[in-house]
Amino acid sequence: MNRPYKKPNSKVSALEKYGDIIDLPHHQSSTRPHMELSARAAQFSPFAALTGYEDTLQEEAKNLHYSKTVSVAQPEAPDPEDLFNS
């Protein structure tokens, strides 16, 4: 593999990079059976790394919303009569 040196951040096309292997057949293991798509998908499905984290976030959001509605007083609109009588 005698490729000229390219800077790591220079843009190289996929054909230049992988042209020698792009048309090779896909490897199939002779010792392991082919994994079904459903089993493959389950292997990469998301999992709850932090159990209870979503519940805690929702509870905190409720508390935050409640504290804002309780502690923030709405200013009263001035009476138009008072504006002209001053």
C-alpha positions in Angstrom: 0.0 0.0 0.0 2.1 2.9 -1.3 -0.1 5.9 -0.8 1.3 9.4 -0.6 1.2 10.9 2.9 -1.8 13.1 3.5 -2.3 15.4 6.4 -4.8 14.0 8.9 -7.2 16.9 8.5 -7.1 17.1 4.7 -10.2 16.0 2.8 -9.7 12.7 1.0 -12.4 11.0 -1.0 -13.7 7.6 0.0 -12.6 6.2 -3.3 -9.0 7.4 -2.7 -9.1 6.0 0.8 -10.8 2.7 0.3 -10.6 2.1 -3.5 -8.5 -1.1 -3.1 -11.1 -2.8 -0.9 -14.4 -1.2 -1.9 -15.4 -3.9 -4.4 -14.4 -6.9 -2.3 -17.2 -9.3 -1.2 -18.7 -8.9 2.3 -17.1 -11.2 4.8 -19.2 -14.1 6.1 -17.9 -16.1 9.1 -17.5 -19.8 8.5 -17.5 -20.5 12.3 -20.4 -18.3 13.6 -24.0 -18.3 12.4 -25.4 -15.2 10.8 -27.2 -13.1 13.4 -30.8 -12.2 12.8 -31.7 -8.6 12.2 -33.9 -8.4 15.3 -31.2 -9.8 17.5 -28.7 -7.3 16.0 -31.1 -4.4 16.6 -31.6 -5.4 20.2 -27.9 -5.5 20.8 -27.7 -1.8 20.0 -30.9 -0.6 21.4 -30.8 2.1 24.1 -30.8 1.1 27.7 -31.4 3.0 31.0 -27.9 3.6 32.2 -29.3 5.8 35.0 -32.4 4.2 36.4 -34.8 6.7 37.8 -33.0 9.6 36.1 -36.0 10.5 33.9 -38.4 10.3 36.9 -36.1 12.6 38.9 -36.0 15.1 36.0 -39.8 15.1 35.7 -40.2 15.6 39.4 -37.7 18.5 39.4 -39.5 20.1 36.4 -42.8 19.9 38.3 -41.3 21.4 41.4 -39.7 24.2 39.4 -43.0 25.0 37.6 -44.9 24.9 40.9 -42.4 27.2 42.6 -42.6 29.7 39.7 -46.4 29.8 39.7 -46.5 30.2 43.5 -43.7 32.6 44.2 -44.0 35.0 41.2 -46.6 37.6 41.8 -48.3 39.1 38.8 -48.1 42.8 38.7 -51.5 44.5 38.6 -52.2 46.6 35.6 -52.5 50.3 36.6 -55.9 51.8 36.6 -56.3 54.1 33.5 -58.1 56.7 35.8 -55.1 57.0 38.1 -52.7 57.7 35.2 -54.5 60.9 34.2 -55.3 62.0 37.8 -51.7 62.3 38.9 
